[in-house]
Amino acid sequence: PTRASAPPLHHSPVMDVVVVATFEDFDETLDKRLRGPGCGRKHATQALLHHLFQQPEDKIRKVDLLILDWKAPPKQGPKEVNVLLRRGATEKVAHWGSREQLGTKFPSSVWDICICSQTRRFVLDFGSQLKVKQRLAMAHDYNLPFGPWGQEQTAEQLKEHAALCGAFELICASKHLADFVEKWGEGGYRARCCYAADYGYFEPLPQEPMQPWEDKHSFVTFVSPCTEKGLSIFVRLAQALPEVQFLAVKTVAWTKPWHEQMLRKLKNVKVQAASEKVEEVLNVTKVLLVPSVYPEAFGLMVVEAQLRGIPVVSTNVCGLAEANRVPQTAVGDVPIVCDPRTHELVMGMTMDEAENTLPTDRPGGLTMEQWKQTTVTQESYQKVAEESDVQRIIDLLRGMVAQDDGTLRQASQDAKIAAASFVESRRGTFLETLQKIMTDHVAAGDAKPAAALVSGGAAPKFAPKPRNQNVLEDE
């Protein structure tokens, strides 16, 4: 829906902003083996920072960037580090360190707004200690201390995490996620939808659309093959459409060696590594396939493809329905769900059914025995969807890649117009949101910057384990 333009804001206060990001948000602070494309939250955080740094000084006077590292902080104390934003578009100085290191570096600093790049407990805990007027946390997923999808925590951790979330306004990646907070948080939390387009994620818009009916666009492409992203559906599609050439683009963040083994058994599937440049993948793509079966808060790659005139066929789980701007190419009620808490692939149940029937206190990574976790993971990636469960996806794909390219031309035009209209309708809204938050704060009495007094449980403070140089840890 097109956003009604906001009324002009008079005398908006000039803002000093502090952003609390994490070591996972930048290649410069991430383990070498984990760098590269494929992590939407990392790209979104960098786009948000790029946008904030670009604002005129009469709107945002300064932006301080703190990078919280609980795995391998610098040994000699907090460190200034240059980080590249937006795939190398700009370079900025950040302060990198552990909670204690950063706390001692900024003991008496004050800001107007603190923005945390995610909603995990120890990120919010650090953000709550800073002296600010307003606190925001970017919510990019459903890993929250309420509802059925969060990771398992102890009762004390859940209580503390919930109290911390209450000290922040949650800035949600989709309307679905904001509604989820309202529903499962029982009205106890402040949440608003803020699309990545609101802070210029997709800017500048591509000038020349691609022409997917041309010969060089030869693949139906699937990015980040894994259980969560719909590997079970992809394998069935490749088997059901042997005449179609598929491309599986593996990413470090999602694709494991066992997923790749599964893909290499299929004769009409080519596997290649992801590139930092979205165009390199889309240049050979006829249709982008996004068959996610886990709670997807949005789908940045979907809009990227549609803006370039590449049609998308997707499921419509959660916020993914808002990313796919052409509703007739988003397939609903697919009865397959990957449970993000247990990593189990549940067949015969749709996402909505799972959300409303799975017990919110079911065991996950904390109390499920290790052997059982391993068994569940192994069984889940080997499962293949029933053809009858994905027939509508097969029919949509078959129609688009048929010999007659008229359907594909129309789908390409529909995708580009819808995505461009969406992005243009959101332009400038993030700054308006910040200004409104500050204007409301002033109207409510303009309380001085202070740390949040969070009365959570008695959860032990997060003690980071040292990063093991030989083992890649799974989150």
Rosetta blueprint (number, residue, H / E / L):
1 P L
2 T L
3 R L
4 A L
5 S L
6 A L
7 P L
8 P L
9 L L
10 H L
11 H L
12 S L
13 P L
14 V L
15 M E
16 D E
17 V E
18 V E
19 V E
20 V E
21 A E
22 T E
23 F H
24 E H
25 D H
26 F L
27 D H
28 E H
29 T H
30 L L
31 D L
32 K H
33 R H
34 L H
35 R L
36 G L
37 P L
38 G L
39 C L
40 G H
41 R H
42 K H
43 H H
44 A H
45 T H
46 Q H
47 A H
48 L H
49 L H
50 H H
51 H H
52 L H
53 F H
54 Q H
55 Q L
56 P L
57 E L
58 D L
59 K L
60 I E
61 R E
62 K E
63 V E
64 D E
65 L E
66 L E
67 I E
68 L E
69 D L
70 W L
71 K L
72 A L
73 P L
74 P L
75 K L
76 Q L
77 G L
78 P L
79 K E
80 E E
81 V E
82 N E
83 V E
84 L E
85 L E
86 R L
87 R L
88 G L
89 A L
90 T E
91 E E
92 K E
93 V E
94 A E
95 H E
96 W E
97 G E
98 S L
99 R H
100 E H
101 Q H
102 L H
103 G H
104 T H
105 K H
106 F L
107 P L
108 S L
109 S L
110 V E
111 W E
112 D E
113 I E
114 C E
115 I E
116 C E
117 S L
118 Q L
119 T L
120 R L
121 R H
122 F H
123 V H
124 L H
125 D H
126 F H
127 G H
128 S H
129 Q H
130 L L
131 K E
132 V E
133 K E
134 Q E
135 R E
136 L E
137 A E
138 M E
139 A E
140 H L
141 D L
142 Y L
143 N L
144 L L
145 P L
146 F L
147 G L
148 P L
149 W L
150 G L
151 Q L
152 E L
153 Q L
154 T L
155 A H
156 E H
157 Q H
158 L H
159 K H
160 E H
161 H H
162 A H
163 A H
164 L H
165 C H
166 G H
167 A L
168 F L
169 E E
170 L E
171 I E
172 C E
173 A L
174 S L
175 K H
176 H H
177 L H
178 A H
179 D H
180 F H
181 V H
182 E H
183 K H
184 W H
185 G L
186 E L
187 G L
188 G L
189 Y L
190 R E
191 A E
192 R E
193 C E
194 C L
195 Y L
196 A H
197 A H
198 D H
199 Y H
200 G L
201 Y L
202 F L
203 E L
204 P L
205 L L
206 P L
207 Q L
208 E L
209 P L
210 M L
211 Q L
212 P L
213 W L
214 E L
215 D L
216 K L
217 H L
218 S L
219 F E
220 V E
221 T E
222 F E
223 V E
224 S L
225 P L
226 C L
227 T L
228 E L
229 K L
230 G L
231 L H
232 S H
233 I H
234 F H
235 V H
236 R H
237 L H
238 A H
239 Q H
240 A H
241 L L
242 P L
243 E L
244 V L
245 Q L
246 F E
247 L E
248 A E
249 V E
250 K E
251 T L
252 V L
253 A L
254 W L
255 T L
256 K L
257 P H
258 W H
259 H H
260 E H
261 Q H
262 M H
263 L H
264 R H
265 K L
266 L L
267 K L
268 N L
269 V E
270 K E
271 V E
272 Q E
273 A E
274 A L
275 S L
276 E L
277 K L
278 V H
279 E H
280 E H
281 V H
282 L H
283 N L
284 V L
285 T E
286 K E
287 V E
288 L E
289 L E
290 V E
291 P L
292 S L
293 V L
294 Y L
295 P L
296 E L
297 A L
298 F L
299 G L
300 L H
301 M H
302 V H
303 V H
304 E H
305 A H
306 Q H
307 L H
308 R L
309 G L
310 I L
311 P L
312 V E
313 V E
314 S E
315 T E
316 N L
317 V L
318 C L
319 G L
320 L H
321 A H
322 E H
323 A H
324 N L
325 R L
326 V L
327 P H
328 Q H
329 T H
330 A E
331 V E
332 G L
333 D L
334 V L
335 P L
336 I E
337 V E
338 C E
339 D L
340 P L
341 R L
342 T L
343 H L
344 E L
345 L E
346 V E
347 M E
348 G L
349 M L
350 T L
351 M H
352 D H
353 E H
354 A H
355 E H
356 N H
357 T H
358 L L
359 P L
360 T L
361 D L
362 R L
363 P L
364 G L
365 G L
366 L L
367 T L
368 M L
369 E L
370 Q H
371 W H
372 K H
373 Q H
374 T H
375 T H
376 V H
377 T H
378 Q H
379 E H
380 S H
381 Y H
382 Q H
383 K L
384 V L
385 A L
386 E L
387 E H
388 S H
389 D H
390 V H
391 Q H
392 R H
393 I H
394 I H
395 D H
396 L H
397 L H
398 R H
399 G H
400 M H
401 V L
402 A L
403 Q L
404 D L
405 D L
406 G H
407 T H
408 L H
409 R H
410 Q H
411 A H
412 S H
413 Q H
414 D H
415 A H
416 K H
417 I H
418 A H
419 A H
420 A H
421 S H
422 F H
423 V H
424 E H
425 S H
426 R H
427 R L
428 G L
429 T H
430 F H
431 L H
432 E H
433 T H
434 L H
435 Q H
436 K H
437 I H
438 M H
439 T H
440 D H
441 H H
442 V H
443 A H
444 A L
445 G L
446 D L
447 A L
448 K L
449 P L
450 A E
451 A L
452 A L
453 L L
454 V L
455 S L
456 G L
457 G L
458 A L
459 A L
460 P L
461 K L
462 F L
463 A L
464 P L
465 K L
466 P L
467 R L
468 N L
469 Q L
470 N L
471 V L
472 L L
473 E L
474 D L
475 E L
